[in-house]
Amino acid sequence: MDLRIDPITDDSPVRLPDPLPFGRIFTRRMFTERWDAVHGWHDAVIGPYRPLMLDPAAQILHAGQAIFEGMKAYLRPDGRLNLFRPEANALRFNRSAERMAMPALPVDRFIEAIEALVRLEHEWAPRGDGASLYIRPVMFASEPTFEVRAAREFLHYVVLSPAGPFFASGFQPVAVLVSEEHIRAARGGTGTAKTPGNYAASLSAIEAARARGYQQVLWLDAVERRFVEEAGAMNVAFVYDGREIVTPALSGSILPGITRDSILRLAPDLGFPVRETRLDIATIVADVDAGRITEAFCMGTAAVVVPIGRIGHHGADHVVGDGVAVPVAQRLYRALTDIQYGRAPDPYGWTRVIHAQADIQYGRAPDPYGWTRVIYAQAPSSERSVA
Ligand SMILES: Cc1ncc(COP(=O)(O)O)c(C=O)c1O
């Protein structure tokens, strides 16, 4: 990629607030590039973080062609940063783009933009359990038009947010309310795409659940209103008899989470068998009440694993296990975050190390970009051979 790097004016040392909120602070630089049918992807620039100039007729504001991703860079004990399965995010970005009739973005280009930006903003990565440099790639239709058709101009940008833990209260079980009135997504719709409309459509149910003392909504399928799909903007799983992990099979209206996929691969290696199937909410609450379901948890990049302590359904509350102890969720959280933060070996090849720009400049890290030029000292005259 032909990438221009513009200077920024504010070069003062980075100071992060304590406590660090989630998703409200942004670094000083951003990546942008544009697409049109004639030039393809072009004008790739990393420059100062700034408001976007948008034509009021931009198609995004009327027909809503937009997609995004959510991923993180994790600070390793050696001071370098790990990206976690960025190819998986790149592939999902492209699946979302295809569903929303938007242009493809080559996987290498998606990752290169992120790596170049994260390398420059390395010092914004916060330390601490649950803290990370959150990465938000976005693509949207920028063409000014009221016609209802796929746009012909798009903007792709990436911004970064140093973020504290998603749930300020830490690893505490949350309460979820089964949504009876609203659905998140229908098969054949856009539920498997990461597109803002899905989230906009979920907000009134989330606000209503919060007003009743629940933190998240438990979504059911759109057709029969019976089968469990997701919890808030996370995938969901249930633990049977302290051992077996059962999660809704991808139904065509569930977002295929990368955390979900990672946990399904990791859990059997920790001695927890996994099963993907259709999960009837009536069976789930009966199994919770009978004590067969000992834990329930949500899975997603932002919070990694969030235990569910209570499920509200048809006006009654069902407490999962004792509502507090979550040994399986805790074990999975620890095992996955140990890999993400580089505290444990990564036998799955999920992590990708990013070197800070300074490490490349000082020769402490390899230079895949050809940025450096080594100057060899001339030997002192006493060591020079005399012809
Ligand atoms: C609707 C929805 N489901 C599930 C997830 C979890 O996906 P991931 O684990 O890739 O973050 C997310 C978050 O991206 C989401 O928005």
The ligand as a Gaussian input file, in Angstrom:
#p B3LYP/6-31G(d) Opt

LIG

0 1
 C      -23.809000      -8.609000      17.808000
 C      -22.489000      -9.143000      18.257000
 N      -22.386000     -10.430000      18.583000
 C      -21.204000     -10.972000      18.960000
 C      -20.055000     -10.204000      19.060000
 C      -18.778000     -10.824000      19.480000
 O      -17.876000     -10.863000      18.403000
 P      -16.309000     -10.826000      18.666000
 O      -15.997000     -11.945000      19.590000
 O      -15.702000     -11.030000      17.325000
 O      -15.984000      -9.515000      19.259000
 C      -20.133000      -8.839000      18.747000
 C      -18.957000      -7.980000      18.844000
 O      -18.291000      -7.756000      17.863000
 C      -21.359000      -8.297000      18.321000
 O      -21.463000      -7.001000      17.998000

